[in-house]
Amino acid sequence: MDDRTMPSTFADLIATRFLPRDLTRNDSHIVDQLIAERAAGLSSHPLWPLMRPLLYRFLHYSEAVRMADRIAPLSGRSVLDFVSDLLALDIQTSGVENVPATGGFIMACSHPTGIADAVAAFDVLKTTRSDISIFANRDALRVSPRLGEVLIPVEWREGEKTRAKSRVTLEMTARAFASERAILLFPSGRIACWNKDHVAERPWQTSLVSLAKRYSVPIVPVSITSRNSWWFYFVSPRSSELRDMTVFHELLNKKRKPFALNVGKPVQPDLLDGDAAEITRRLQHHTVNVLRDNPDAEFSPA
């Protein structure tokens, strides 16, 4: 056997001989690319060839590949419908009548689990509106390019941000608001974490208030109640790479799981005057804490 074809380490040998081939090969599938980018440190570890197949099995790798292949050629709306049907979430709702039937608005949601939150919000929103745009991770377009029909892509990696990408985001944002679309946004931009005995929403960004005031549209606050696996909460404070690798796992393990969505009354832009940071903090408190227990509550800026 030529040296170039021999396993380079004992871990390579074990992974190649005793684990399924489709979990040990190193190809350029988009799922592999996304995992590699999120696990740069782990993938350079000498034991990575051994750890990878075990992690892949646990993290629904094969199912994620099948899903990615299935949605790659679909239209943007068809992708959303496909994932919605795949998960078949058990959604309990309150206040759906607060979703405006016409005109632009921002649906601002809490973010307890990840991608599944967007699916749950989409399931609720589509009963009233068909013209939906979603602020989402730019990587989604790498999985299914036509998601650009329904997503406003945001680059999450600091090292990958460019003026060109920012310009695209700004242009698509302006286009969506000009078309008076129903726009879905997760103001925290990050998945909630576990804090002692409960799921804790991360701080919201002031861009929510800035966008609502700039385009003079109401904010429809939505409290989403659900949770991720104990595995996610265990690894999150210990390894950001392991946490980020769970993105597909924490989507696919939500099949038929319960989600509670309380849709609050629209907050008109004239209630957003004042310090943006303070208004944002109050909006977060209203959405995450007040609406969860009292869906009929109205937002008070003071």
HELIX and SHEET records of a PDB file:
HELIX    1   1 ASP A    3  THR A    5  5                                   3    
HELIX    2   2 PHE A   10  PHE A   18  1                                   9    
HELIX    3   3 ARG A   21  LEU A   23  5                                   3    
HELIX    4   4 ILE A   30  ARG A   38  1                                   9    
HELIX    5   5 ALA A   40  SER A   43  1                                   4    
HELIX    6   6 TRP A   48  PHE A   58  1                                  11    
HELIX    7   7 TYR A   61  ILE A   71  1                                  11    
HELIX    8   8 GLY A   76  LEU A   87  1                                  12    
HELIX    9   9 VAL A   96  ASN A   98  5                                   3    
HELIX   10  10 ILE A  115  LEU A  125  1                                  11    
HELIX   11  11 ALA A  140  VAL A  143  1                                   4    
HELIX   12  12 PRO A  145  GLU A  149  5                                   5    
HELIX   13  13 GLU A  158  GLU A  160  5                                   3    
HELIX   14  14 ARG A  163  ALA A  178  1                                  16    
HELIX   15  15 SER A  207  ARG A  214  1                                   8    
HELIX   16  16 TRP A  230  VAL A  235  1                                   6    
HELIX   17  17 SER A  240  MET A  245  1                                   6    
HELIX   18  18 HIS A  249  LEU A  252  1                                   4    
HELIX   19  19 PRO A  269  LEU A  271  5                                   3    
HELIX   20  20 ALA A  276  HIS A  285  1                                  10    
HELIX   21  21 HIS A  286  VAL A  290  3                                   5    
HELIX   22  22 LEU A  291  ASP A  293  1                                   3    
SHEET    1   A 7 ASP A  90  SER A  94  0                                        
SHEET    2   A 7 PRO A 258  VAL A 263  1                                        
SHEET    3   A 7 ILE A 219  THR A 225 -1                                        
SHEET    4   A 7 PHE A 105  CYS A 109  1                                        
SHEET    5   A 7 ALA A 182  LEU A 185  1                                        
SHEET    6   A 7 ILE A 132  ASN A 137  1                                        
SHEET    7   A 7 LEU A 151  VAL A 154  1                                        
SHEET    1   B 2 CYS A 193  ASN A 195  0                                        
SHEET    2   B 2 HIS A 198  ALA A 200 -1                                        
END                                                                             
